[in-house]
């Protein structure tokens, strides 16, 4: 009878995710994960072909955590919830945020599915109901540029201590309102209104 598997794939991903949170994704090695688990490297190779496959699972875990943060917001404004969750992720996981957002890596390539997921969330916001998918993509891109800059500042602790979460959310709200107003103006100009 084969020995019982001591560690599940999920256990291994969580151990690697813990390493990424503090030391960064690039610091994940099979040996470090085994040490974190108190194990040999064998269970890891039973579940993963190589470290790249494990890193992909760690990135997917980070996306899962970020999506969970979005769902927790529940402000009634899904577009705002995305921004709030992004700030929270940058604040709670600064090392991981920098790795995923500030470094070129294969895990952060936006797929049509991911874009569709965000557009679907935006569609739920009554303030954005009038916009087409293409217009929503334009608003999203503008907001992502602003939000990424703000989150980079948060992840790198570049704000003075007198800028709190509420002030950062006010900045994001003002930027979002400006981008939405601009999109609305373009829409009305295009319709001859």
N, C-alpha and C positions, 0 to 999 in steps of 0.2 A: 504494500500500500504506500502510495506517495505521501510525503509529509504535507501536512496542512499548510496552506499559504498563510504566512504570518502577516503580510502587509498587502492590502488591496491597492489597486491602481490609484484610487482616490487618496489613500494614505500617503502614497508616494508623491502625488501631485501637491497635496497640502504641505508636505515637508519641503518640497522644492519651492513652493509659493512663499513659505516662511523665510527661506533663504533669500529669495528675490526681494521681499519687503525690506530687508535690512541691508543686504549686500549687493543687490542688483541682479538682473537676469543673467548677465555675462559671468557672474561668479558661480552659477549653478554647475556643479559637476556631479557625475554619478557617485563618486566617492564621498562628496560632501553630503549628498542626500542620504546615502547609506549611513554615514556618521550621525546625521540628525535622527534617523530612525533607530539607531543602535543596532544596525544590521550589517550583513555583508552586502556586496553589490549584486549578488545573485537575484534577489527578488525584483530588483529594478530592471534587470535585463530580461526577466521573465515577462514583465509587463510592457517594456519599451524596447524598441530595436536599437535606439541610440539616444544620445542626449538631445539632439534636435527635436525628436518626437516628444520628449519630455518638456522641452522649452515651449513647444507649441501648446501643450496642455496647460502649462503655467500661464501663458498669455490668454488662453481661453478662460481660465479660472479668473484672471484679472477682469476680463470682459463680463463674466458672470457677476462678479462682485460689483462692478460699476452699474450693470443693469439693475441689480438688487437695490443699489442706492437710489437709482432713478425711481423705482417703484415705491420706495419708502417715502418719497417726498410728498406725494398726494396733495399738492397745493391747489389742484383743479386747473392748473395751467401746465400741461405736459412740456411745452417748450421751456418754460422757466425751470421745471423739475430737472430737465437735462442739465441746464447750467448749474443749478444748485448741487447736483450730484457730482458734476465734474470738479467743482471747487472742493467739495468734501473729499473726493478721491485724491486730489492733489495734496490736500492737507494731511490726510490720514496715511497715505502711501507715497510720500514724496520721492523716494528712491525709485520705486516701481513706475511712478508717473514719468519721471525723467527718462528712464530706460525706454518706456513705450512711446513717449511723445517727442523726445528731443534727440533720439538716436535713430539712424536708419536701421530698420530691422524688418525682417520678412513678416513679422506678426502684426504689423500695423497697416497693412495695405487694406484700404476700404474696399469692400466688396459690394456689388449691387444689392445683395441681401441685407447687409448692414445699413446701407443707405435707405433701403426700403423700410427697414424697421424704424429708423429715426423719423422718416417722413410720415409713417403711419402714426407714430406718437404725436407728431406735430399736427396731423389731421384732426386729432381729438381736441385740440385747443380751439374754442369757438372764435377767438380773435383771428385765427389763421384760416378759417373755413373758406374764405373767398378766393384763396390762392390755388393755382394749379400746382402740380408736382414740380414742374420746372421752376416756378416762382418760389416754391418752398425750398428747393435746393439752393437757389441763389441766397435766400435769407439765411439758410443754414450755413452756407460757406462763409458768408460775412460774419455771422455770429461765432463760428468756429475759430476764425482768425482772431477775433477779439478775445474770446473765451480762452483760447490756448495761451495767448499772451498773459492774461490774468492768472491762469492756473500755473504757468511757468514761474511767475513772480511768487505765487503762494508756495509752490514746491521748493523753491530756492530761498524762501524766507526773505524776500526782498522788500516787503512792506514794513514800514515802521510799525511799531507796536500799537500806534493809535488808529490803525485801520482795522476795523473788526469785520466779522462775517456779514453783519447787516449792511455796512458801507460797501463791501464788495458786491453784495447782491443788488444794492441800489445802482452800482456802476453797470452791472450786467443788465438790469432792467432798463436803464436809460439807453444802453447800446441796442438792446433788442427793440425797444420802442422806435429808435431812430431807423434801424434797418427795416422794420415793418412799415413805418411811414414812407420811407423811400420806395419800397416795393409797391406800396399802395399808390403812390404818386406816379410811378412808372406805368402801372396798370391803367390808371385813369387817363394818362397822357396817350397811351396806346389805343384806348377806346374813344379818344376824342372828347373826353368828359372834362 
